[in-house]
Amino acid sequence: MSDSSDSSDSSDEQTGGGGGEPQHLHFAIDLPDELQGGAYANVLAAWHSAYEFTLDFASTGPVRPRDAADAAAGFEVPCRIVSRVKIPVPLVFDVIRTLNEEMTKYEAEFGEIRRPQQNPPDAND
């Protein structure tokens, strides 16, 4: 499995062929023009059925009070789904493996990936 921003990139995979020798499959990945820009997402929700995993990618809006009349109600972050991807259960392992490989390459090039702090320390501390 390989992600690409260029429609000419591809991925190869070995399969057991009928003749005993492994055969190479070549996946020619085509990225339609309308998807070239991608979709920005900073939230991921995942869920599953017996047959597939669903990944909802979303983008957040500004934090707002849950109930303007009741301060104790807290706050909410509106999230708009920008893409929903359904994948068959066996493909989940390939997705995880590919993401891990890409994260390893990213960290080798740019350094360790760090999560942003929820509450940055006060400069006076």
N, C-alpha and C positions, 0 to 999 in steps of 0.2 A: 504494500500500500504506500503510495507516495502522493504528497500534495504538491501542487505546482501552480504557479501563476502564469505559466506559459503552456499553451495548448500542445506544444510539440514534445513535452516531457512525457515519459512513460514509466511503467513499472514492470518488472519481470518476476515470475513466480514459477517454481518447479512443481510439476505434478507427476504422478505415477501414470505412465502411459500404458496402453494395452500390450506393448511389446517388451515390457520389463525394464526398459531404459527410461529414466526420468525425461519428461518433455518440458521444454520451456514455453510458458505462455507469455505473450507480450501484450500488456494493456496499453493501448494508445489513448491517452487521456485528452479529451477535447473540452476546452473551456469556452462556452458560448460568450459572445461579445457582451451580452447583457449582464453576465456575472463577473466580468473582468474586475470591477471595482470592489467586489465582495460586500460584506455587511459587517459593520462594527458591532461587537457584542462584548459586554463586560459582566454578564451574568450567564450562568449555565444551570439549567434544571434538567435532571435526567430521571426517567421512569421507564418501566418495562411491563410487558405482557409476557405470556408464555412463548411468544413467537418473535418478538422484536424489542429493541431498546429504542426509546425516543429521546432525542437530545433537543431541548428548546434553548436556543441562544437568544438572549435579550439584551436590550440597552436600557440603562436606568435614566430616569428623569430626576428632577430636583426633589429632595426630601420635603415632605409636607406633613402637617398635623393630621392624624387619623380623624379627629373630631375637633373642629375649631372651638366648639363650645365646652369641651372637656379636655383640659390640659393633661389629665392623668391617662387619657387614652393612648398617649404616645405618638409616635410618628410612623410614617410609611414611606417606602420608596417605590414609586410607580415604575414598572418594568414592562416594556413593549417587546414582544417576541419579534425578532427580525428574521429568524430562520428556524424551521423545525426539520430535523433530520431523523429518519427512521432507519435503523440498521438491523439486519438479522443477527440473532444471538451469537452464532459462531464468529461473526466479524468483529465482535467487541474486543477479542484478544488482539487482533491485528491493529485496531484503533489504539489500544493502550500501548502496544509495542512500538508503533510508529511515533506516537506522541513522546514516549520515553526516549527514543532515539533522537528525535528532533530537540528535545529539552537538553539532552547530553551535548549535542553539537552546539546549541545556543550557549550553554554555560561554558563550554571550552573556548568559545569566541568572545563572549561578553562578560563572563563571570557568573557567580551564583545568582539564581533568581530568588529575589526576596519579596515576601508579601508586604504590602504597605501597612504601616502601623494604623490601628483603629483610632487610637488616641495618642497623638504625638506627645512626647514629654514636654513639659513646660520649659521654656528657655531659662527660667530662673532656678530650676531644680539642679 
